[in-house]
Amino acid sequence: MTASKPALEALAGTGVTTASEVHANLTAAGLYAHALRRGEGRLSAEGAFIAVTGQHTGRSVQDKFVADDPEVTQEIWWGKVNQKLEPAKFDAFSARVRTWLGYQPELFTQDLYAGADPAHRIKVRLVTTNAWHALFARNMFIRPPVEELAGFEPDFTILHAPELQAEPETDGSRPGSSTLIALSFAKKVIAIAGTSYAGEIKKSIFTVMNWLLPAKGVLPMHCSANVGKDGDTALFFGLSGTGKTTLSSDPERALIGDDEHGWSDKGVFNFEGGCYAKVIKLSQEAEPQIWNASHRFGTVLENVIADERGNLDLDDGSLTENTRSCYPIEFIPNTAPGGVAGLPRNVVMLTADAFGVLPPIARLTPAQAMYHFMSGYTAKVAGTEKGLGKEPQATFSTCFGAPFLPRHPEVYGKMLAELISKHGAQVWLVNTGWTGGSYGTGHRMSIRHTRALLRAALDGSLNDATFATDPFFGLAVPQDVPGVPTEVLNPREAWADKAAYDKTAKHLVSLFEKNFETFAGSVSDEVKAAALRAAA
């Protein structure tokens, strides 16, 4: 088929050819117009665009594959996270996606950056069938100035075909699955079929950055980040539901970004130009910045319920608990200019401990920091994921981002340890989960108390507190912090049944130890010595 000159320019480097209309680098308003014309979604009362993703309301972890290209095979962490796809299968699948895209009535492209630091950024070109997916990418990544779009040559291409069904025998997808997210580092192509969940676009590029940056001496991190008025940068690691986005969106500190960053010898930089916040049961009082950003024109809402007038019901999880809001970072009133800041002074590792035995905050040694980074612990409970029973379930995701690590976890762990040591950052473990008992008996940690503890940690005053060593987890726990009750600081004191606390704490220690067996052979003796030991 013969493509027009504008189409050729918009699709250059992608391998897609089409005689159909190609909408290149449209603004939010233009993408809104096409999305509504095509019936891709509806508007909220305040003007946000509401999309429904259908069968897939979250990432399809089992459907992610990496091409086993000979140039990279020795360096990839193969297994459940990075499943092998034969290079020939990848070539055939990506060719089929290109052909399918070429026959669609119209396509949307966006040329974007990943990486706020020009020294470490990549150029990304998205080709998709839907205007709302193009708007998602435009919100999520960094939008180049118009003058930089001329002659834009992508480093990586995303071929996005959500309506195309993958075929296991032909494409190499999982047996019985019509979904395939395939990535080739050698060919610099990501091909996505069979899922409309927009997070696959975002996380595929995060995986690419996690592949590229370690070779440049830069640590890629699944964390949020903000900076104080005195230039004190803070990082917030944490899995979904631990408060990573909420706690970094602090009116008193400038937001660098809410999810993905790099740490170089110069400082910290955001990979993205937007935020992707989980909004189920979002509180206007507790999280006003995210609330306001989710109630305005330009924002994309995924699987959020609204009435016939477009009024949002953020408490309604009937489609999924994983409701999302994607908006440009400038929708947050106080952000760091250019998405960059100086070297981190504090590193915060967040966990939502549903067992209710971890302290609300503890100071970590460098060895303990490595241990908890490699562990990546949180706990899931009924109501956060379907199919969970009444008891908490411990979840360990190494480096707080296992699904996005193409290299062995030890690569990232050692880099973090070296950076903390080199630049003297203080590391804190913060529990935003339960206190006074496990899930079902105790209650969720007060966000007011968590914010008070974080402010004391980040302004340095917490270092002057008296610390005691927890007998189960070996953690240095402050004994007196203004504005926080003493019984909250010591989780055992918050439990009415002290014997039950001891039993539960020992159980969680055993889960940590069992999980860490995977890494025991690849860490230093100092880190091994920091491993948890239950009190007798």
N, C-alpha and C positions, 0 to 999 in steps of 0.2 A: 504494500500500500504506500501511496505517496504522501509524505507529511509536508505541511506548510512550513515556511521558514521559521515563524515563531515557535511552532511545535518542535522543530528540530533543535532550536536553541534551548528550549525549556527541558528537553529530554536528553540533551547532550551528555554522553558518558554513562547513560543508564542502559543502553541497549534496546530500549523500547522505541518502536516506530509505530506511527498511527496517522491516519488521515482525519481522525476525529479532532474535536476542539480540545485544546489544552489551556487550562486556566493557570497561569504562572504567577506565583508570588502576589496573590491577591491580598488586600488588607482584610482586617477582621470584618468590616462592613460588607465588603464584596463577598466574602465567604459565607456570611450570614444569609445574604440574599440568595445565593445558590443553594445553600442547605435547606432553606425554607421552600424555595421553588421545587426542589427535588423531594420534599417530604421526608427529610432525614431526621427531623426532630421537631421540637416546639420551643416556644419562649416561656420563660418564667415571667411573673408579674413585673419583675424589675429589669428584665431584658437579658438574663443569662440564657444560653442555649442548652436545652435539655436533650440528651441523646440516650437511647436505650441500646445496650450492646448485645441483647439476645442471650444465647446459650452461655456464652463466656462472660462472666462478670468479674473476672480476675485473671491473673497470668496463668497460662497453660504450661506449667513447669515440666510436665512429662512430654510435652510436644516440642521442646527446644532441642535443636541439634546443631552441631558444629562440624563443618567440613573437615575431614581428616587429611588436610593438605600436607604433603611431605615436608614443606618448608617449616611447618609449625608443630607437627605432631608430637615432638619430643618435649615441648614446653607447655602443653595443655594438660590441665587437671581433668583427665578422662574419668567418667563414672556417671552417676545419676544426674549430676548437674550439667556436665558437658558430654552429651551422648554423641557417638561417632556417626557421621554420615559420609558414605563413600563419595569422593570427589566427583565421580561420574554421576552419581545420583543428584548431588547438589547442582551440577551443571544442567542436568535434564530438568530438574524442578525449577530452577531459576529461569531457564529458557521457556518453560511452559507458563510461568507467571508473566514473563515479558510478553509472550504471544497473547495471553488472555487480556492483559492490560491494553494491548494495542487494539483489540477489537471492541473495547468499551465505548459507549457514545461520547463520553467526555472524561477527561482526567484533570487532576489538580496536582500541581507541584509547588513545593516550597524549598527555597535555598536558605540554609540556616547554618549557624555555628554551634559547636559544642566546645565549651571551654572559654571562660572569660579572659584568661591570660593569652594574649596573642602568640606567645612563644610555645604554647602547648595546646592550641585549639585545632579542631578539625572542621572541614567543610562537609556538610551533609546535604544531600538532595533527596527529598521524599517524592515518590510518585504514588498517588492513591486515587481511588475511585470516588471518594466522598469528600465533600467540602468540609464537613465537621471534623474529619480526621486531619485535614490540612490545617484547620484552625487550631486543633489541639497541638499539633507540632509547632505551629507559629507561636502559640502561647508558651510552650514548654521549653523551646530552645532559644538561642540568642539570635535576634533579628538583625542582619547586617544593614548598615546604612545603604540607601538606594544606590549610591555611586559604586558600592562594592559588589553589586549584583551583576554588573556588566562583565562578561567573560568569566563568570563564576564556574569553576571546575571542581566538582565534588571529590573529596577524598574517599567518602563512603556513600553508597547509594542504598536507599530503602525502597524495595519494591513491595508495595502494600496492596494486597488483593484479598480483602476480608471476605468477599462473597464467593471466592473460588474455593472449591472443596479439594483438599489434598487427597491423593490416592496412594495408599500404603505400598502397593506392589510397584507402582510407577515411580513415585517420588521418594520412597524410603521413610515415610512417616510411620508413626506407631500403629501396629495392627489394630484395626477397628476405629482409628481416629481420622477425621477429615481435616485436622488442624496440623499445621507445620510451621514452625519458626526456625528458619535455617540461616546460619551465618557462616561466611567464609572470610577468614582474616586475610588469606592470600589474595583472593579476588576482590576484596573490599566491598562485598555485597551482602545485604540482608534481605531475605525474601520471606514474606509473611502471608499465609493463606489460612482461611477457615476460622478466623476469630476477628470480631469487631472491637474487642477490648483495647482501648487506645494505649494502655500502659505498656503493651508489647513494643510499641514504637520507641517509647522513652527508655525502657530497660535494655533494649537491644543496643542502643548507642552507649548506655552506661557500661555494658559488657565490653564494647569496643574500647572505651577509654580505660577500662580496667586491664585490657590487653596491652595497649600502646604505652601508657605512662610509666610503668615500672622500668622499662628499658631506658627511659630518659631520666631516671632518678627521682621521679615524682610519684608520691603515694596517692592512688585514687581511693576515695573513701565514700561509703554509704553513710552519710551523716549530714545533719543540718549545721549551720554555722551563723554566728552573729558577732558583732564587735561593739565594745563599749565606747563611751565618749573619750576615754583615755587611750584608745587604740588597742585595747586588750581583746584579742580574738579568742572565741570559745567554740569548741566543736561539740556536737551532740550526736553520739552514735546510739542507735536503737532500732529494734525491729518494729513492725507495724503494731500500733496500739500502745506504744510505750510513751508517747508524748513528744516525739522528736520534732514534729512540725509545730505543735502547740507551744512548747517551751522555748523554741528558738524565736518565735514571733513575740518578742517582748517590746512593749512600747518604749522602754528605757534603753534599748540597745538596737543598733542597726542590723537588719537582716542581710546576711550575705547570700544565703540560699537555704532551702528547706530539705534537701535530699542528697545531693551528689557534689563532691568537691575534690580538689587536688591540693596536696601539701607539697610545695617545693621549698627550696632553700630561701626563696624570696618571701614566701607567705602562703596564704590560702586563696584559692579562686573557685568560683562556682562553675560547674559544668553547664548550667542551664540558665535560661532567661525567664523561668516561670516556676510555679509551684503546683503540686499535685496532692492536695490535702484530702485526707479521709474525713468525711463530714457527717457520718452517722451520729445522731444525737449531739450535733454541734451546739454548743451553748453560746448565745450572743453575749452573755455576761462574762463568761470565762475566756472566750476566744473571739473578741470583737473584731480583730483584724481579719481573720479568716472568714468570719461571718459576713462582714461587709464586702469582702472581695467576692464572695459567692453569690451576692445579691446585686449584680450589676451587669451591664452590657459588656460583652467581650469574653466573659467567663464561659467555659464549657462544663456542664454538669453531667456526670455519667450515672445513670440508673437512680437518679433522685426522683422522688415522687412529688407531684404537684396536683392541686385540684384543677377544676375546669377553668378557673380564672388565672391559673399559673402561680398560685400561692404555694410556696414550698413547704413540705412536711419533712424536715430533716430527721425526725424520729422514726420515720417509716422505712423499715428494712425489708419490705415485702419482696423486692427484687433481689436484694443482696445486702449484707451488712457492709460490704465494701463500696459504699457510695463515695463518689469522688468529685472534687472541684478542681478544675485546671484553669489558672489565670496567670497573666503576666506578673512578674515579680513587682513591677511598679504599682500594682494594685495595693500592695502593702505600703503604708505611708512612710515608713522609716527604713530605708534600705541603704546598703553600702554602695557608694558610687562605683560603677563599673563591675560590680560583683567580685571585687578583690579586697583583701585586707592583709595585715601583717601576720607574723608568725604566731601560732596559738600559744596563749599563756595557760589556758585550762582546757582539758579534755574530759568530757562527761560521757560516761557509758550508762545508758538508760536500760532499765529492765522493769517489766510489770510483773512482779513476783506474786502470782496468785496463791502461792503456798503461804504467804504472809509472814515469812521468817527473815527476810533480808532487811537490813536497816534502811531508813529513808535516804541516808547519805553516808558514804564512807570514803576515806582517803586511801588511795592505792599506791603501793610502791611500784617502781618500774616493772619488776618481775610479775607482780599481781596484775598490773595493767596488761601485760602480754597474755597472761593466763585468761583474763576475762575477755580480752579481744578475740583470742582464738576460740573461746567457748561461745560467745555471742548468745547469752541466755535470755529468754523470757518465758512466760507461761501463758498458754491459751486456756480459755474457759468457755463454757456454753454461752452462746449469745454473740461470740466473736467469730465463730466458724461453725458451719453446719456439721452435724454428726458428732459433736463433742458431748460427753456425758457430764455428770455433775462434778466429777473430780477434775482439778487442774491437770493440764498436761504440759510437762516441761518441753520447751523447744530450744534447740541449740542450732544457731546458724553462724558458722565461723566467720569472723571478721564482720559480723553483723550484716552479712550480705552474700552468703554462700551461693545463691542462685545466679549471681552475676559475676562470679570469679572464674575467668578462663585459665588463670595460672594457679599453681598450688598455693593453698592458704599460707604456707610458711613464708612465701615471698612477701606477702603483704604484712604479715605479723612481724617479720624481722625489720622491714622498713619502718613500721610504726615505732618499734622499740628503739631503733637508731635515731629517729627524729626526736622522740621524747627526750632521749639522753642528750642529744646534741644541743637542743634548744631549751632544755630545762622546763618543759611543760609539766604542770601538776595534773594528775588524773584522779577523777572522782567516779565512784559507782553510786548511782541514784536509783532508788526503787520507787516507781510511781504506781506500784500495784497495791496489794492489800496489807492491812495492819489489824491487830487485834484478833487475828484468826485467819484461816484460809478462806478462799472464795466460798461463799455460802454461809460462813459464820462471822468473819470479820467484815470490814468495810474498806472501800477504796481510799487510798491515801489522799488527803486534802491537797488540791492543787495550790491552795494558798500556802500551806506548809512547804510544799515542794519549791515554790517560787522563792520563799523566804530563805530556804536552805541554799538554793542556787545563787541568790544574790550575795549571800555571805561567802560562798565559795569563790565566786567570780571577782568580788571586790577585795579578796584577800583576807578579810577579817576572820574567816573560819579557821585559817591556819593558826590563829592565836588561841583557839579553844583547847580544852583539855580532852585528850583522846584516850579511849580504852580499847583493848583488843577483844574482839568478839571471839568466844571460845570455839565456835563451830566453823566459822568461815575465815578466821584469821584477819578480819578487817579492822582498820582503825576507825572507830566510831566516835564522833564528838558527843560530849556528855551534857553540854549546855549551849543552846543557840537561842538568842532572843527571838521571841515570837513563836517558838515551837515547843510544845509540852515535852517534858522529860520522858514521859512514857512512850511518846511517839518515836523519840530518838533511839530508845532501846526496845526493839520489837518484842523481846521476851516479856518485858513488863506490861506490854499492851494486851497480852493473852491472859485470860482468866485461868486457863488450865495450863500451868507451866510444864507439866509432864507431856502434854500434847504438843506444846511448842518444841520441846527437846526431841521428841520422836519425829516430828515433821522436818525439823532442821537436819537431823541425821539422814533422813530420807533424801532431802534435796542434795546434801553433800554427796551421797552415793551416786546420784544421777550425774552430778558434775564430774565425778571421778571416772565413771564409766564412759562418759562422752569424751573425756580428755585422753583416754587411752589411744585414740586415733593419732594424736599429735605427740605423744610422749617421746617417741624416738627421734623427733626432729627439733626439739627445743633444748635450751641450755639447762644445766643442772640447777641454776638459780631459779628458772621458771618452774622446773619440776618441784623445787622446794617450796614454791609459793602455792602449790596445789592444795586444795582444801582438805582438812582432816577433821572429822567429827570428834567432838569431845567424848570421852569414855562415859 
